[in-house]
Amino acid sequence: MTRALAPAVSGLVFGALVCTGCGVSDSVLRDEQARSRKFREAWESAAQENKALKDKLAAQEARRCSPDVPRDEKRADASK
């Protein structure tokens, strides 16, 4: 570990020990876990939507670029 990071890490460890020693209530911890779960689920659903849109775009590009599609149909697709 570099010397610049050592004080920061030791401060985090000390802070964690102090917080556990202060007796943070279980309800506060459960609330924090619920919030983090909510944000994680939102992030995961956004990632799934992003992947679906990328797949859809790739399929559309493949269809437009394929040699089987006549030129007139390509122009008609572009006007939509």
N, C-alpha and C positions, 0 to 999 in steps of 0.2 A: 504494500500500500504506500502511496506517495505521502510525503510529509504534509502536503497541503490538504489531503483528504483525511488524515488521521484525526485532527481536532473535530471535523464535522461528524465523522463516524462515531467518535467517542461521545460527542454531544447528543447524537441520536440515541445511542444506547442508554446514556444517562437519562434522557427524557423518557424513554420507554420504561425504564425502571421506576422513575418517579411516578409516572402515570399509573402503573400497575399498583404501586404502593399507596396511591391516593384513594383507592377503592372506587374506581369508576363502576357505576352500577350496571347490572346486567341489561337493564332496559335500554340504556344508552348504547351499549355494545350491540344489542339486537337492532336498534334503529339504524346504527351506522352500517351494519351488515345488510340490512334491507335496502338502504340507499345505494350501497355499492353493488348489490345484486341487480337493482333496477338499472343503474348506469351500464353495467356489464351486459345485461340483456338488450338494452337499447343499442349498444355498440355492436353486438353480435347480429341483431336484426338488420342494422344498417349495412353491415358487411355482407350479409346474405343478399340484400336488395342490390347492392353494388355489383356483386358477382352475377346476379340474374340479369342486370342491365348490360353488363359487359358481354355476357353470353348471347343476349338478344342482338346486340350491336354486331358482334362477330358473325352471327348467322345472317343478318341482313347484308353485311358487307360481302360475305361469301356468296350469297345469292346474286348480288349485283355484279360481282366480278367473275362469276362463272361463265364459261363460254357457251353454255346451253341457253342462256337468256338472250333473246333477240335484242338488238339495239333499241327498237321502238319501245319495248317494255322497260328497258333501263331508263329511258327518258320519261316515261309515264311515272315510274317510281320516284324519280327525282322531283317531279312537280307536286307530289303529294305532301 
